[in-house]
Amino acid sequence: MAAEATGNSTMTAIRMGLKYYSPGDYMHMHRDDGKCEITFSSGLTPDLGPMGWLPNLRFLSTDQVIEQLAGTPCPDGGEPFPIGYRTLAGFDGSRTPHWRTPLDTSSREVLLTICFTDLTV
């Protein structure tokens, strides 16, 4: 999938994780580990709400992002990044600040993430 998306046949999955959310759980704003050139996300439960992200800040340094957002765990601004049910969506997670707001439903949700990198670099 990452090889097809980038045209780079040497993209390799290096990390996979499942995130379990209960009511009130959230993921603070962050950037993924620098080794994650592409991060794919997918909802393993239906109707997973969108993730928030700030693609317009992807070229700022971490210090500049911190200065601009002043430690906000889940900014009010940003754009929604849809998380599809059993569908993978990729983005530049190591450069683009992203988060999940507190889960406001009474159900539990499960998010799958897979990190890819080019091991030949």
VEXKE-483024 format. One line per 3 residues: number of its first residue (from 1); their letters; for each residue x, y, z of N, C-alpha, C, CB. Coordinates in steps of 0.05 Angstrom, whole numbers, plus 5000, padded with zeros to 4 digits. Glycine has a CB too. Layout:
residues N
NUM> a> X Y Z X Y Z X Y Z X Y Z ~ ...
***
This chain:
residues 121
1> maa> 5016 4976 5000 5000 5000 5000 5017 5025 5000 4982 5000 5024 ~ 5038 5027 5018 5055 5051 5018 5072 5052 4993 5073 5050 5043 ~ 5080 5029 4983 5096 5028 4958 5079 5039 4935 5106 5000 4952
4> eat> 5054 5031 4934 5036 5040 4912 5031 5070 4915 5010 5025 4913 ~ 5026 5079 4940 5020 5107 4944 5043 5126 4937 5011 5112 4973 ~ 5068 5117 4942 5091 5134 4937 5106 5128 4912 5110 5131 4960
7> gns> 5101 5104 4900 5117 5096 4877 5144 5086 4885 5119 5119 4857 ~ 5149 5082 4911 5174 5073 4921 5171 5044 4931 5184 5091 4945 ~ 5182 5025 4917 5178 4997 4923 5192 4988 4948 5188 4980 4900
10> tmt> 5209 5005 4960 5224 4996 4985 5211 5006 5010 5252 5007 4983 ~ 5187 5017 5009 5173 5025 5033 5165 5000 5049 5147 5042 5027 ~ 5171 5001 5076 5168 4978 5093 5153 4985 5118 5195 4965 5100
13> air> 5134 4968 5127 5120 4973 5152 5140 4968 5175 5095 4955 5155 ~ 5143 4987 5193 5161 4984 5216 5147 4985 5243 5182 5006 5215 ~ 5122 4993 5243 5107 4994 5268 5077 4992 5262 5113 5020 5284
16> mgl> 5063 4978 5280 5034 4976 5278 5023 4978 5306 5025 4949 5263 ~ 5000 4991 5309 4988 4992 5335 4958 4994 5334 4999 5016 5350 ~ 4946 4985 5356 4917 4988 5360 4913 5007 5383 4904 4960 5365
19> kyy> 4896 5026 5379 4889 5046 5400 4860 5041 5408 4894 5075 5390 ~ 4856 5035 5433 4829 5030 5444 4819 5055 5458 4829 5005 5463 ~ 4796 5065 5450 4784 5089 5462 4759 5082 5477 4779 5111 5441
22> spg> 4757 5092 5502 4733 5091 5518 4722 5119 5520 4738 5078 5547 ~ 4697 5123 5529 4687 5150 5531 4706 5169 5546 4660 5150 5545 ~ 4712 5192 5535 4729 5212 5547 4759 5209 5539 4727 5210 5577
25> dym> 4767 5186 5527 4795 5182 5519 4800 5200 5495 4800 5153 5512 ~ 4825 5209 5493 4834 5225 5470 4864 5220 5465 4828 5255 5474 ~ 4873 5229 5442 4902 5229 5435 4910 5258 5432 4907 5211 5409
28> hmh> 4929 5266 5449 4938 5294 5448 4952 5300 5421 4957 5300 5471 ~ 4954 5325 5415 4967 5333 5390 4996 5324 5391 4965 5363 5386 ~ 5005 5313 5369 5032 5303 5367 5041 5300 5338 5035 5276 5382
31> rdd> 5066 5294 5334 5076 5284 5309 5087 5256 5314 5099 5303 5297 ~ 5085 5239 5294 5095 5211 5298 5125 5211 5298 5084 5193 5275 ~ 5137 5189 5307 5165 5185 5307 5176 5192 5280 5173 5156 5315
34> gkc> 5199 5205 5279 5211 5214 5254 5217 5192 5234 5237 5228 5259 ~ 5217 5167 5243 5221 5144 5224 5196 5138 5208 5230 5120 5240 ~ 5173 5149 5216 5148 5143 5203 5144 5163 5180 5124 5145 5222
37> eit> 5153 5154 5156 5150 5172 5133 5121 5174 5124 5167 5162 5110 ~ 5106 5152 5126 5077 5152 5121 5064 5137 5143 5071 5139 5092 ~ 5042 5148 5153 5026 5135 5173 4999 5129 5161 5023 5152 5200
40> fss> 4989 5104 5163 4963 5097 5154 4945 5092 5178 4963 5072 5135 ~ 4920 5102 5177 4901 5098 5199 4876 5085 5187 4895 5124 5213 ~ 4862 5070 5205 4837 5057 5197 4820 5052 5222 4842 5031 5181
43> glt> 4794 5056 5219 4776 5049 5241 4769 5020 5240 4751 5066 5239 ~ 4773 5006 5262 4765 4978 5264 4737 4975 5276 4785 4962 5280 ~ 4726 4998 5285 4698 4999 5293 4684 5020 5275 4695 5007 5324
46> pdl> 4659 5015 5269 4645 5034 5250 4642 5062 5263 4618 5023 5242 ~ 4639 5081 5246 4632 5109 5254 4653 5122 5272 4605 5109 5268 ~ 4679 5115 5267 4700 5128 5282 4701 5157 5273 4727 5114 5278
49> gpm> 4700 5176 5291 4701 5204 5283 4727 5212 5271 4695 5222 5307 ~ 4728 5235 5258 4753 5243 5245 4775 5251 5265 4748 5267 5226 ~ 4799 5249 5256 4822 5258 5271 4825 5288 5263 4848 5241 5264
52> gwl> 4836 5304 5281 4843 5331 5274 4872 5333 5265 4838 5350 5298 ~ 4877 5350 5246 4905 5353 5237 4909 5381 5226 4912 5332 5215 ~ 4934 5389 5225 4942 5415 5216 4963 5413 5193 4954 5432 5240
55> pnl> 4953 5406 5169 4972 5402 5147 4987 5428 5139 4958 5391 5123 ~ 4976 5451 5145 4989 5476 5139 5014 5481 5156 4969 5499 5142 ~ 5017 5465 5178 5041 5468 5195 5062 5447 5190 5032 5468 5224
58> rfl> 5059 5431 5170 5077 5408 5166 5106 5416 5160 5067 5391 5144 ~ 5111 5440 5150 5138 5448 5144 5151 5465 5166 5139 5464 5118 ~ 5137 5469 5188 5149 5484 5211 5165 5464 5228 5127 5497 5228
61> std> 5184 5475 5242 5200 5459 5261 5182 5452 5285 5226 5473 5270 ~ 5190 5433 5301 5175 5426 5325 5174 5450 5343 5187 5402 5339 ~ 5196 5464 5347 5196 5488 5364 5176 5509 5354 5224 5500 5365
64> qvi> 5174 5513 5328 5154 5532 5317 5126 5523 5322 5159 5536 5287 ~ 5120 5497 5319 5093 5487 5324 5086 5491 5353 5091 5457 5317 ~ 5105 5484 5371 5100 5488 5400 5094 5517 5406 5124 5478 5417
67> eql> 5111 5535 5395 5107 5564 5400 5080 5573 5390 5129 5580 5387 ~ 5072 5564 5366 5047 5573 5354 5022 5563 5369 5045 5564 5325 ~ 5024 5538 5380 5000 5526 5392 5001 5527 5422 4998 5498 5383
70> agt> 5022 5535 5434 5025 5540 5463 5014 5517 5480 5010 5565 5471 ~ 5022 5492 5473 5016 5469 5490 4987 5460 5489 5023 5475 5517 ~ 4971 5468 5469 4943 5460 5467 4942 5430 5461 4929 5476 5446
73> pcp> 4929 5413 5478 4928 5385 5472 4911 5377 5448 4918 5370 5497 ~ 4889 5391 5444 4871 5386 5422 4861 5413 5411 4847 5368 5430 ~ 4875 5425 5392 4867 5452 5382 4838 5453 5372 4886 5460 5360
76> dgg> 4826 5476 5374 4799 5480 5364 4800 5482 5333 4786 5505 5376 ~ 4821 5493 5322 4824 5496 5293 4832 5470 5280 4843 5518 5287 ~ 4843 5473 5258 4853 5449 5243 4831 5439 5224 4860 5427 5262
79> epf> 4838 5418 5211 4820 5406 5192 4813 5378 5200 4832 5406 5164 ~ 4789 5368 5193 4783 5340 5200 4797 5322 5180 4752 5335 5199 ~ 4808 5300 5190 4820 5279 5174 4803 5254 5178 4850 5274 5181
82> pig> 4786 5247 5158 4767 5225 5162 4782 5199 5166 4749 5223 5137 ~ 4772 5183 5184 4781 5156 5190 4760 5137 5180 4789 5152 5220 ~ 4765 5123 5159 4745 5105 5148 4744 5078 5162 4750 5100 5119
85> yrt> 4721 5065 5161 4717 5039 5173 4730 5018 5155 4687 5033 5177 ~ 4750 5004 5165 4765 4984 5151 4776 4993 5124 4747 4960 5146 ~ 4783 5019 5123 4795 5032 5099 4819 5047 5109 4774 5050 5085
88> lag> 4841 5043 5095 4866 5057 5103 4868 5085 5090 4890 5040 5095 ~ 4876 5104 5106 4882 5131 5096 4910 5139 5106 4860 5152 5106 ~ 4927 5148 5087 4954 5154 5095 4960 5184 5095 4973 5141 5075
91> fdg> 4979 5192 5112 4988 5219 5114 5016 5221 5124 4968 5236 5131 ~ 5028 5244 5123 5055 5248 5132 5055 5253 5162 5068 5272 5117 ~ 5052 5232 5178 5048 5235 5207 5072 5245 5222 5041 5209 5218
94> srt> 5096 5242 5211 5120 5252 5225 5123 5282 5222 5145 5237 5216 ~ 5110 5294 5202 5112 5323 5198 5087 5338 5205 5119 5328 5168 ~ 5063 5325 5203 5038 5339 5206 5027 5335 5234 5018 5329 5185
97> phw> 5024 5356 5250 5012 5354 5277 4983 5343 5274 5012 5381 5292 ~ 4976 5323 5291 4950 5311 5291 4942 5302 5318 4949 5288 5271 ~ 4915 5296 5322 4904 5289 5348 4877 5277 5345 4903 5314 5367
100> rtp> 4866 5266 5366 4838 5257 5367 4825 5270 5392 4836 5226 5369 ~ 4803 5283 5387 4789 5296 5409 4776 5275 5428 4767 5316 5398 ~ 4769 5283 5452 4757 5264 5471 4732 5250 5459 4748 5278 5497
103> ldt> 4731 5224 5462 4709 5208 5452 4684 5215 5468 4715 5177 5455 ~ 4664 5224 5453 4639 5234 5467 4615 5215 5464 4632 5261 5457 ~ 4621 5190 5457 4599 5171 5455 4601 5151 5478 4599 5156 5428
106> ssr> 4581 5135 5482 4583 5115 5504 4595 5089 5495 4554 5110 5515 ~ 4602 5087 5469 4614 5062 5459 4644 5064 5459 4604 5056 5431 ~ 4657 5041 5455 4686 5040 5453 4693 5041 5423 4697 5014 5467
109> evl> 4717 5051 5417 4726 5052 5389 4754 5041 5388 4725 5081 5379 ~ 4761 5030 5364 4788 5019 5360 4799 5031 5334 4787 4988 5358 ~ 4823 5041 5336 4838 5054 5314 4863 5038 5308 4845 5084 5320
112> lti> 4868 5031 5283 4892 5017 5274 4910 5038 5262 4885 4994 5254 ~ 4936 5037 5269 4956 5053 5256 4979 5036 5246 4966 5076 5275 ~ 4990 5042 5223 5013 5028 5212 5032 5049 5201 5004 5008 5189
115> cft> 5057 5047 5210 5078 5066 5202 5097 5053 5182 5094 5075 5227 ~ 5102 5067 5160 5120 5058 5139 5144 5076 5135 5105 5055 5112 ~ 5166 5065 5128 5190 5080 5122 5206 5066 5099 5208 5083 5147
118> dlt> 5225 5081 5088 5242 5070 5068 5268 5061 5082 5249 5091 5045 ~ 5272 5035 5085 5295 5025 5099 5321 5027 5084 5290 4996 5107 ~ 5319 5034 5058 5344 5036 5042 5358 5063 5045 5338 5031 5013
121> v> 5345 5082 5058 5356 5109 5061 5376 5109 5084 5335 5130 5066
***
